[in-house]
């Protein structure tokens, strides 16, 4: 009787049907024969990093090049992650790659996990005393070419254990990279977006100039106001760029005789060369055209008025300041920009537009 009661108790704990009480031995055998659910394998951080890179580039070849992997390795890691999560993360067709709804949801979690892993490595490593590891700096093309080398060189001399990666990009791409933890510090023209996750600081200002081919009628001007541009043809960066917003505002203020935008050019360097070839005028920061103007390829006439200057802004993720490598870089950038600009980092007339 005691055995039957014990068996009854065991069966209740396993939530077995009461009809099986009289078949205790058979039931025990059935239980042992049932396949046992195994815990799924842990998601690997390297798979998340590969996933995040593919999700950003939407291209296996570019992701492989960026990660220094063979393309087959990237494919295998994505397949392994999909298997671990038991869901499809990408829709693959011959012509394009896109995230599935599950893949889109994973992006935010992957960002958080990768950033947390980096912070954990920092907390337990020697970087807590001496900066080390990888620091990714992003910037607009012009700033990467003409401003950031003067920041990166002293930083590398002072902190040789830090591996620095410089990534040029557009304004929106750079800010999104900072939010996701892919870029540690970004440099743009204009003010950073209002975002509680981000911190930003204006380092200096840049004079805006109207760029035109040699011999243009504007060459006679020491500076130009909006009214001087009436009837001109302009080249512009695509919509969403800060300089396009500035030019659009200027055009709207001039009424029916305002300049016409004849073509869009994504690169500031290409914009300057197109202006040199006589395709039209352009509105750019002095830094972007200083070389071409010095060689006589273009003329660069300072813009007058309240919108004549724009700021050079440094942006970073607030919680990333705890990393010694980031904190040291912010300090180096502040010092370097003070040395680059006579009179220190004054911001006399900063444009409200982000570039």
Beta strands, then each sheet from edge to edge (+ up, - down):
strand 1: 90-92
strand 2: 97-99
strand 3: 133-139
strand 4: 162-168
strand 5: 185-189
strand 6: 198-213
strand 7: 223-224
strand 8: 233-236
strand 9: 260-264
strand 10: 282-285
strand 11: 298-303
strand 12: 309-317
sheet 1: 1+ 2-
sheet 2: 4+ 3+ 5+ 12- 6+ 10-
sheet 3: 4+ 3+ 5+ 12- 6+ 11- 7-
sheet 4: 8+ 9+
end
